[in-house]
Amino acid sequence: MLMMRDHSCLCSQGFTRDGNLLLITKLRDLGFDARLWKTGKSKSGEQLYSIGLTKASTPDFLDYIGPCPPEISCYGYKWGVEIDEPSV
């Protein structure tokens, strides 16, 4: 998840517009304020989309998905978790 000044971005550009809209509907059903964002164009000129969560919804979303799994602890900073560097 990419944190912006006024929202968080779920990088879902690999999904179609309809796929993003379906996920937005599901997120809204769970109580999150999710919106569709245009995020540029592909090399072939196709419009790309991502999902924005308002700043107010971001903490609840992170609580909903739970803590950062240990298998991807290098992404712990996205949860606001400090990563312990391995000792050498």
C-alpha positions as CSV (number, residue, x, y, z in Angstrom):
1,M,0.0,0.0,0.0
2,L,1.3,3.4,-1.0
3,M,0.7,6.2,1.5
4,M,-0.1,9.6,0.0
5,R,-0.9,12.8,1.8
6,D,-4.7,12.4,1.8
7,H,-5.2,8.7,1.0
8,S,-3.6,5.3,0.7
9,C,-3.3,3.6,-2.6
10,L,-3.8,-0.1,-3.2
11,C,-1.7,-0.7,-6.3
12,S,-4.2,-2.6,-8.3
13,Q,-3.2,-1.5,-11.8
14,G,-3.0,-5.1,-13.0
15,F,-6.7,-5.4,-12.7
16,T,-9.4,-4.1,-15.1
17,R,-11.6,-1.2,-14.3
18,D,-14.4,-3.6,-13.6
19,G,-12.2,-5.7,-11.3
20,N,-11.2,-2.6,-9.3
21,L,-14.9,-1.5,-9.1
22,L,-15.8,-5.0,-7.8
23,L,-13.2,-4.7,-5.1
24,I,-14.2,-1.2,-4.2
25,T,-17.8,-2.5,-3.7
26,K,-16.5,-5.2,-1.4
27,L,-14.4,-2.7,0.6
28,R,-17.3,-0.3,0.9
29,D,-19.5,-3.2,2.2
30,L,-16.9,-3.7,4.9
31,G,-17.2,0.0,5.8
32,F,-14.1,1.4,4.1
33,D,-14.2,4.6,2.1
34,A,-12.6,3.3,-1.1
35,R,-12.5,5.2,-4.5
36,L,-11.3,4.5,-8.0
37,W,-8.3,6.5,-9.2
38,K,-6.9,6.9,-12.7
39,T,-3.2,6.1,-12.4
40,G,-1.8,6.7,-15.9
41,K,-1.8,4.5,-19.1
42,S,-0.1,1.3,-20.0
43,K,2.5,1.0,-22.7
44,S,-0.3,0.0,-25.1
45,G,-2.3,3.2,-24.1
46,E,-4.9,1.4,-21.9
47,Q,-6.1,3.4,-18.9
48,L,-4.8,2.0,-15.6
49,Y,-6.7,2.3,-12.3
50,S,-5.9,1.8,-8.6
51,I,-7.9,1.9,-5.4
52,G,-7.7,4.8,-3.0
53,L,-8.6,4.5,0.7
54,T,-9.2,7.8,2.5
55,K,-6.7,8.7,5.2
56,A,-9.5,8.2,7.7
57,S,-10.1,4.6,6.5
58,T,-6.4,3.6,6.4
59,P,-5.9,2.7,10.1
60,D,-9.1,0.6,10.1
61,F,-8.0,-1.2,6.9
62,L,-4.6,-2.0,8.4
63,D,-6.4,-3.3,11.5
64,Y,-8.7,-5.4,9.3
65,I,-5.9,-7.1,7.4
66,G,-3.9,-7.7,10.6
67,P,-0.2,-7.4,11.3
68,C,2.5,-7.8,8.7
69,P,3.2,-11.5,8.1
70,P,6.7,-12.5,9.0
71,E,7.2,-13.9,5.5
72,I,7.1,-10.4,4.2
73,S,8.6,-8.5,7.1
74,C,10.6,-6.3,4.8
75,Y,7.2,-4.6,4.1
76,G,6.5,-4.0,7.8
77,Y,7.1,-0.3,7.3
78,K,3.8,-0.2,5.4
79,W,2.1,-1.1,8.7
80,G,4.1,1.4,10.7
81,V,6.3,-1.4,12.1
82,E,10.0,-1.0,12.7
83,I,12.0,-3.8,11.2
84,D,14.8,-5.4,13.2
85,E,17.9,-5.7,11.0
86,P,19.6,-9.0,11.2
87,S,22.8,-8.8,13.2
88,V,26.1,-9.5,11.3
